[in-house]
């Protein structure tokens, strides 16, 4: 029987190691977790019956032995170096110039480019294919022995595949993927324990545990990127071949590494990873370029602590810490009372952030953000900045949890938060100056009635003075009403009156959007216009057959209910009557999708636009019938390039596709909107 058990045990160990490699090394699991657990259980049971067959490389032995009292010091035979940093394209160019000069070559150098993982460096020594020792980087010369903990990380193989060198010291980064990090923090929060500030701290904290059982329970990953001491192996010629060999021996290597040509290849990779960054499963803080040819690496050598053949090109930090100065409540067009954190200005993700929305009261409670708190602020790509979490350890004494205001901060009407809804609302309706002001601003907006010159400051004054109480009042404004406003001369007043006159001739989708029906954005307004053709048909449906509204593509029951409620309100019917009386007209809307001005044209967006989000640009384009795609091809009509565009721009240039900047996009949208 023991012979059969021996074979089964060997087969199970190989199979489990294979699944670890699929999962961590190749990011391509073949079996569900439950099946994996079943294999491990079977192995445990067999080893329990045959303890003489247990070996240290068995997956059941990842966590073995008692917690230690302290970490022993380990001297690194080959020092663990750090990297020089570059923050600009120019610094990358200078790096290449220096390297080429030293090598005495004019040819563009080849590089292996890979993400700069945000974790901590670890070295692992395999002798005869078995994991023998692992250590942290420490000061680069001396680290701590964390063998027991590294053994507990499933990503790290305990035994390498056949043909591995007699001695192999691999170096890489231990890090915590984002999903695992968030789960860990959620669980800590639920238990009322302290949370980790970021995945890097979580990874470091998890690895520096005296009890390896704790490390084993943490979702850690490791990617290998280099070597320390090696014997019994002839090094290949290239860095990329070295990584491939590590992969072949069963070690996890980041799949994002690429061979690139010269500085331009490096910079292109940097931009590509900058775009991919937000979609990666783990945090990276830049990319690393390494000269491909190992012979060149040897010739270039080191300068103090960093190699001359490698460079870290950092991204602008996406997270930063700052202090909450105040939490204020803003009242929106629909009465939504929204908390906004006023921050000590902080530079993050390439911009200075001093205000950030906290979205709603539930969110404030969930994050327990208080005035005086130190918070982590995140701004990734073109996503609006957010408060990620509070650093509770830095909370000053005697703070109070934020309370929902009982009364509207503007009109003092009651604030209600219906059970089950996240949003609290001022019940003042149009009597609330804040709601009035926002409704009128929205009405005049560029995508709505497009009344040029009717900006925030003018609207604020008109509402404050009571000159304008409803959007319809705008059309009764005379030169005298306007000229008395601050910073409004005769000329601008005349211009504004002319703009008001022009805005009277509008389209049905614009009018519907301008009315400010809850949840009716530009795209929904267009869908409603397309479906009903004119306003009276829509009003009739809202009155008599509300179920018809739900039949409109893109309209669900919630939106349908808002449309119904909007037209049921007598003040809204009165508003439409008054607009008509003032001479506002719109033609019946008969456009079929194929008649839309940009029908059949495909647009690709890249980079960040200053004045609109990617979603807004996308919505505006699709409202005009255009298709927005993620890939550039010969069929692309235009590529819209904002700030820091990526590889799509390069591709567009290669295919000679017309490129629009933000101003060009605006012009095109404006031209087709009327
Ligand atoms: S190579 C001699 N490659 O960055 C080369 N390091 O700032 C030394 N790191 O201590 C390191 N990703 O912890 C290298 N792909 C990568 C890396 C990487 C992250 C870390 C590593 C190192 C630090 C240096």
Boltz pocket constraint, residues with backbone or C-beta under 6 A from the ligand:
constraints:
  - pocket:
      binder: B
      contacts: [[A, 80], [A, 81], [A, 82], [A, 83], [A, 114], [A, 115], [A, 116], [A, 117], [A, 118], [A, 119], [A, 120], [A, 121], [A, 137], [A, 172], [A, 173], [A, 225], [A, 226], [A, 288], [A, 307], [A, 310], [A, 312]]
      max_distance: 6.0
